[in-house]
Amino acid sequence: MPEVQNAVRPGSHASTCDRRAVVAGMTALLATAWPTGRTAAAPAEAVEAGKDTSKGTVETVSDGTLSSSLGFMLPAAPRAEVDALFETAGESVEASPIPTNVSVVRVGDEVILIDAGSGNSFQPTAGKLGDTLEAAGVAREAVTRVVFTHAHPDHLWGAIDDFDDSERFPNARYVVPAAEWDFWTRDDVETTVPDWLKGLAVGSRRTLKRLEAKMERRKPGETVAPGLTYVATPGHTPGHASVLVEAGREQILIGGDALSHALISFRRPGWAFGSDLDRDLAIRTRLALLDRLANERMTLVGFHLPGSGVGRVERSGDAFRFVPA
C-alpha cells in the first residue's frame, strides 16, 4: 500500500537473505496452501482479454492510480544502489503513478471481485472501480462475491460508499483471510501499527465491521469461491493471502501486494519495503513466491504491477524479472 502523504515509515533494515535457505524455510507454509501438481485455471490469454473458456475467465479492471515515494517504499536501501538499479533497467527513479488492478473472476453464475479498490477517501486519483466495471459490462448488482487479499485501504475501502455508508455491491458476500480479520478488527488496532497507518487502521476496522453480517473468514488452503483458494503470503500484513484460480488448463495466482513493484520486488526482493508490517517475513514470502512462480511458469496478476498487472516471473541472473503478458 502506498504511503499517506508526508508519512515516514519507521523500522529497522532487513538484510538480504540467502534465497536457498529462505525457500527451504517457507516450503511448509506454501505447500499446505498451494499444493503442487494441481491443474485448471483460465489460460493466460483469457486473463488479458477476458475471453471465455469452458470453465471461467479472469480479467482486470483499474481502480485508478496511487502515488508514493521511493523514500517511503525503500526506507533502508542505499540511494546509490537504488539509482544504479533503475539506471541499469533504463527506468527513471522519479515517482510514477502506481496502478491498481482489481481482478474480475467469472465462474459459472458467479461474478467475483478480488479486492474492491479504495473508494473516494484514500487518494484522489483512485476510486475509479465503479466506472471501469461499468465500462467492462459488469453491473455492481451482478457481483456475487468480493474476496479480499488483505485489509489495507486501497483493497478494502471501496466496498462501502463513502457518502451514505451503503454497500457498493449490494448482492455480494465477502471473504477475508481469518488472520486479517483478527488483526484489523481489534479494538486497539491503532496501537499496534506505525504512526502512518494508525488512522487508516481505524478506517479498515470500521469497514470490516460494517460488512460483518455478510463476511466469511477463511484460512490459507481453504476454498473461498468455486475454483478459488487462499494461498498464504504473509508479511505485507499479518494475514495477507493471495488467491489461486483454477478454471482451465493453467493456474493463475492473483497476488495482491505480495509482489508490488515491477522492478524492485523482482530484481531486489531482499530489500525491505516501507509498507510491509513484518519486513523480514515479507522478504521470505517474496523469495519463496518468486521461486515457485518461476519454476512453475504460472501466470501472475499483481495489484500494483504495470499494464493489466498480468505476466510471468522469469529468472534473471541471481534474481528475477517480471514479464508482462
C-alpha positions, 0 to 999 in steps of 0.5 A, a space after each residue: 500500500 502506498 504511503 499517506 502523504 508526508 508519512 515516514 515509515 519507521 523500522 529497522 533494515 532487513 538484510 538480504 537473505 540467502 534465497 536457498 535457505 529462505 525457500 527451504 524455510 517457507 516450503 511448509 507454509 506454501 505447500 499446505 496452501 498451494 499444493 503442487 501438481 494441481 491443474 485448471 485455471 483460465 489460460 493466460 490469454 483469457 486473463 488479458 482479454 477476458 475471453 471465455 473458456 469452458 470453465 471461467 475467465 479472469 480479467 482486470 479492471 483499474 481502480 485508478 492510480 496511487 502515488 508514493 515515494 521511493 523514500 517511503 517504499 525503500 526506507 533502508 536501501 542505499 540511494 546509490 544502489 537504488 539509482 544504479 538499479 533503475 539506471 541499469 533497467 533504463 527506468 527513471 527513479 522519479 515517482 510514477 503513478 502506481 496502478 491498481 488492478 482489481 481482478 474480475 473472476 467469472 465462474 459459472 453464475 458467479 461474478 467475483 471481485 478480488 479486492 474492491 479498490 479504495 473508494 473516494 477517501 484514500 487518494 484522489 486519483 483512485 476510486 475509479 472501480 465503479 466506472 471501469 466495471 461499468 465500462 467492462 459490462 459488469 453491473 455492481 448488482 451482478 457481483 456475487 462475491 468480493 474476496 479480499 487479499 488483505 485489509 489495507 485501504 486501497 483493497 478494502 475501502 471501496 466496498 462501502 460508499 463513502 457518502 451514505 455508508 451503503 454497500 457498493 455491491 449490494 448482492 455480494 458476500 465477502 471473504 477475508 483471510 481469518 488472520 486479517 480479520 483478527 488483526 484489523 478488527 481489534 479494538 486497539 488496532 491503532 496501537 499496534 501499527 506505525 504512526 502512518 497507518 494508525 488512522 487508516 487502521 481505524 478506517 479498515 476496522 470500521 469497514 470490516 465491521 460494517 460488512 460483518 453480517 455478510 463476511 466469511 473468514 477463511 484460512 490459507 488452503 481453504 476454498 473461498 469461491 468455486 475454483 478459488 483458494 487462499 494461498 498464504 503470503 504473509 508479511 505485507 500484513 499479518 494475514 495477507 493471502 493471495 488467491 489461486 484460480 483454477 478454471 482451465 488448463 493453467 493456474 493463475 495466482 492473483 497476488 495482491 501486494 505480495 509482489 508490488 513493484 515491477 522492478 524492485 520486488 523482482 530484481 531486489 526482493 531482499 530489500 525491505 519495503 516501507 509498507 510491509 508490517 513484518 519486513 523480514 517475513 515479507 522478504 521470505 514470502 517474496 523469495 519463496 513466491 518468486 521461486 515457485 512462480 518461476 519454476 512453475 511458469 504460472 501466470 501472475 496478476 499483481 495489484 500494483 504491477 504495470 499494464 493489466 498487472 498480468 505476466 510471468 516471473 522469469 529468472 534473471 541472473 541471481 534474481 528475477 524479472 517480471 514479464 508482462 503478458 
